[in-house]
Amino acid sequence: MSVREILSEWGVDDFRVIDKQALSEITLGASILATGGGGDPEIGLLWAYNVVDQGKEILLVDPEEMPDEALAAIAGCLGAALVLTEKPPNGQELFWCYDKLRRYMGKPIQAVIPPEAGGVNTPVPMAVAGAVGIPVIDADGMGRAFPELQMTSFYIHGVSPSPTAAADEKGHVTICDANDALLTEHIIRGAAMAYGGISWIAGYPMTGRQLKDTAILRSISLAWELGKRVFTARRKHLDPIAETLNLTGGYRAFQGKIVDINREFGAEKTKGFSLGEILIEGIDTFKGHTAKIGFQNEWLTLEVDGAVRCMPPDLICILDPATGEPIRTDIVRYGYRGTVVLIPAHDRMRTKKGIQTFGPRYFGYAHDYVPVEKLMEGKEG
């Protein structure tokens, strides 16, 4: 059954065709929202371009159009972003995962949903949807990027990540079907380490009803609009930071030059994560001030002159002030200049279980969660 036949069966005739321009806009927007993580966008973008060049359609569908009983699953990668850059996929990994998952469950998967906003984990699910011939749903599980499998709106609102299939580029596939979400994360993380630091995964099987009740809805549309605005700002010599803030309701929290980096990449002792912190020396209106940002694959906490300004699940993005291009944790270097933008997390990420699952204390920070809106009262530069 083709993607259009599936949509006809659903009674859906209102969808958006994703062409190469749309892919570039969506990928840029998702990379900005990925909070410094999400991997090298060229990998996901080129994969999706190739699917379009093969004449296959990528069709984006509003979540409300998905039947309550139909089944969707995520597609994406898990592991250290730097390893992904050095160990690119062969293009078959997610097909193997979807096939194994379908066989294991004995049910057809009729839609793809991205796990997060990211340069890889947004365009790659679109590529898979186009290649397999199923629609991609306009939603994701975070509205940002996070490093661990259980750190999703799906899980904190009652959807299990299991069963999840993980594959490497050589065709090895692991299926985990554990009752405990954290155990699933540990097992799939272990598979990624055994595969060399990165794995490709399909999981979180959920019905249309579950998706509507738990996902960050229409997040691809948000990334698409953000990408459009930043590209337009570049073309018309406008301020891409202002465009980002206007769309997201975020804050311009700091601007400066990176003067120190403490980082460990994807080693066994870091369990495949890229960990560390950076120190930024203020420039322009922030001259004389310093900022410190801690990260685990993604930017997690911001302190300005020792005072906390943002903590997870709220978003920290470091953007090039001239282009709006995001500065990722895996590529950040001494001397880079950037503007720190803070964006409130989606309400579905700010529940009590959400704060327990991906709040500051889970990552080892000695702070109780305080929304960025409160931390930034009267502090915006």
N, C-alpha and C positions, 0 to 999 in steps of 0.2 A: 504494500500500500504506500503510495506517495504522500508527501506532505500535504498537497492540495486535496487529496482524497481523504486524509485524516480530518482536515478542517471542514470539508464538505460533510463528512459524517458527524462532526460536532455541530454543524449548522452555522459555521463561522465564515463570513465573507468580508469581515473587517480586520485586515492585518496589514503589516508594513513590510515591504520588501527591503532587505538590507543589501545594498550594493557596496562597492569598494570605498566610495566616499563616506558612506554611512559608517562602515567598519572603522575607517581612520578616525572619524569624529567620536564614535563610541569608545574606541580604545584609548584615545587621549583623555576623554572625560573620566573613564574608569581608572586610568593610571593616576590621575590627580586624586580621585577619591580613595585610592588604595593605600593612603597613609604611609608612603615610603616603601611599601612591599608590592607584592603582586607579580614580580619578575619582569624580565625584559620584554617590553611590549612588541618588539620586532618579531619575537618567536610566535606569539599568538596571532599577530596581524598577518604575517606571511602565510601562516597555516590557513587562516580564513580566506585570504586573497586567492589562494590556490583552489579552494573549493568553489569560489565564484568563477574563477577562470575555467574550471571544468564544466561550467554551464549548470551547476546545481544551485537551487534556490535556498536562501536563508530567509525564513519568514518569522517575523516577530509578532507575537499574539498577546493581547492584554490578558492578565490572569483571570479576570472575571469571565472570559470567554471559554476557559477550560472547563470541561464537564467535571462535576464533583467526583465521579467514579474513575476517571481516567488516571493513568499512572505517569508520574514524572520522576526524573532522577537528575542529580548533579553530574557534571563532568568537569574535570580540572586536574591540577597538579598539586602535589604536597611535598614539601621539602625545602631545602635551602636555595634561595634565588640565585646565588652565585654558581652553585652546582648546575642549575638549570642552564645557565649561560654557557657553561663548559661542556655540558652533556645534553645536547638538544635531542628532542624526540625523533623517532623515525616516521611518525605519522600514523602508526597503526595501533598504538597502545590503548587508546580510548575505545576503539572499535572492539578490541579484545575484551576490555572491561565490560562494555555494554553487552556483548554476546554472552560472557560468562554470567553476568548478573541476570540476564533474561533467562538463561537456562536454569540457573539456580532457583530463581523465584517461580519459574513456570508461567510467567505473565509477560505480555508485551509492554515495553516502555514507549509511550506515545508522545513524550515531550521532554525537552532538556531545560534545566534551569541552572544558571551559573551559581557556584557556591558563594561568590564574593564579588566585589568590585576590584578588578585588577587588570593589568596589562596583558596577562596571560589568561587568567581565569574568567574573563568576560568574552574575548573573541574566540578562544578555543571551544567553549561550549557551543557557540554559534557555528563554528566550522563543523563540529561533530553533528549538530542538528541538520546542517545542510547536506553533509555527506551521507548520513543515515536516512534522511528523508522524513524528518519529524520536525515540528515547530519548536522554536525557542520561546520561553515564556518571559515576559517583561517583568522580571523580579530577580532577586538573589537572596542569599541567606545572611547578609551582614550590612550591606550599604557602605562597606569599607572593606579592608582586608584584615584578617587575623591569622595567627600562625597555626592554630590547632583545629582539628577536625570537629570537635564538639562546640567550638565558639561560634555558634550560629543562632539566628532567630528561630530556625527550624527546631533545634534541640531544646532551647529554653521554653518553647511553647508546646513541646510534647511529641515531636517527631524524632525517632531514633535514627542515627546515622547508619545503622546496620540493616541489611547486609551492605557492605562496601567491598568493591573489588579494586585491587591495586595491581598495576602492571609496570614492567620496565620495557626498555627498547628491544630486548631479546625475546620477548614473548612469555616471560614468567608472569604468572598471575596468582595473586593471593586473594582469597575471599575471607572476610571476617564477618561473623554473625554473632556478636556478643550482646548480651542484654544491657551491659553497662557502657555508656557513651565514652567515658574516660578510658576504659579498657580498650574499646575500639580504636581510639586515638593512639594508644600505646602500641597496639599490634600493627596498625597501618603505618605508624611512624617507624616501627622496627623493620617493616618490609621496605620502606623507603631507604633506610640506612643500609639494609642488606643489598639493595639494588644499586648502591653507590651514592646515596644522598638525596635522590629524587624519585618520586613515583607518580604515575598517572592514575587517577581514581574515578570511579563511578559509584555513587551511593546515595544515601538519604532517599530511598524510594518513598514517594508520598502521593496521595491522591490529590486531585484538583481541589477538593474541599480543604484538605490539610494545608496545601500550598497557600490558598487564599487566607487562611487563618493564621499562618505563621511567618510567611515570607516578607521581605522588604519590597513592597509592591511598586512597580513602575520605576525601578531603580535604573534600568537600562535606558529608559527615556530621559531620566535625569542626566546620566552620563553623556548621552547623545547631545542634549541641549548644551551641556557644559563644554563639550568638545567643540561644538559649533561656535560658541561664543569666544572661546580662546583662539581658535583659528581665525575668526573674524577680527579679533583684537590685533593679532599679528599682522593681518593683511592691511588693516586701516590704521595701524600705529596707535592703537588705544591701549589702555592699561589692562592687561589680562588678569591681574590680581583683583582689580575692582570688579571686573566681569564675574569672576569666581565668587566673590563675596556677595554681589547682588543676587546671584542665583541661589546660593546655598544658605544665606543668612549667617555667614561666618564672621570671623574677626581677624583683623590684621594684628597679630600679637607681637611680632618681632621682625627685625631685618638686620642682617649682619653677615660676617665672614666667618667661616668655620676655621678655628684655630687649633683644635685638638680632636683626635678620634681615638677611641679605645674600642676595638672590635675583634671578635673571634668569629671565624666563618665555619658554619656547618660541620664541626668536628664531632667525634663520638661523645666527648664530654659535654658538648652543648646540645646533644640529642638531635643533631641535624639543623639546629637553628643558627641564625646569624645574630649574635648578641653584642651589646655594648652601649656606648653613649658618645655623644659629640658635644663639644663646647663651641659656642658661637659668640663672637665679639661684635657688639652692636655698631652699626653705622647710621649715618643720617640722623633722624630724630631719636634713634636708640643708642647713639654714641655715648660711651661711658657706662653702658649696661652690658651684662653678660647673660646668656641663656644656655641651659643644659637640657638636652633631649636624650632620653633613654629609649632603647629599642630592642625588640626581639622579632626579627624579620620586618616588623612595621614600627614606625614611630609610636611610642606609647605614652610618655610623660614629658611635659614641658615645665621647666622652672626658669623664672626670670629673676635674677638677683636673689636666688634662693627661695623665692615664693612660687608655689605650685600654681600654674595657670591652666593646665589641662591634663586629664587622665582618662584612661580607657573606661567606657567604650567611645568617648568623644574623639573626633578625628583631628590629627595633627598632620598637616601637609607642608612640605618645604618646596616652594616654587621659585623658579628662575624669574626674577622681577621683570625681565624684558620680554620673555617668551611665554611664561606661564607653565613651562615644562616642569614636571615634578622631579625632584631630586630624591632618588631611591636610597635605601640603606645599603644596597650592595654596590652602588657606584659612587657614593659620596666621598669627596676627597678634601684634603687640606686646601684652603684657599677658595673653595666654592662660596659664592655669595647667593643668599636666598632670602625669601620672605616667608615667614612662618604664618600659616593660615590655620585657624581653628574652626571646626564645623561641629555643631551639635549632632550627636548620634540620633538615629531614628528612635522614636518612643518604644518600638518593639524590642529594642536592644537595652532599654534602661529599666527593665523589671528587676525585682529582687533576685530572681534566679540568674538573670543576665549579669548583674554585678558580681554575684558569687562565681560565675563561670568565666568572665573575662574582665572583671573590674581590677583596680590597682593592686589589691592584696593578693589576687591569684598570681600576679606576675612578680610578687615579692616586694612591692612598694608598701611602705608603712603609712598609708593614707586610706581613709574612708572616701568613697566616691562622692564628689561634689560636682554637679553639672557645670559645664564650661560657661554657661550664661552667668552663673553666680560668681565663678572665679574671675571672670573678665569684666565685672561691673566697674565702669569708670577707668578701665585699664587699657583700652584699645589705643594703638598708636596711629 
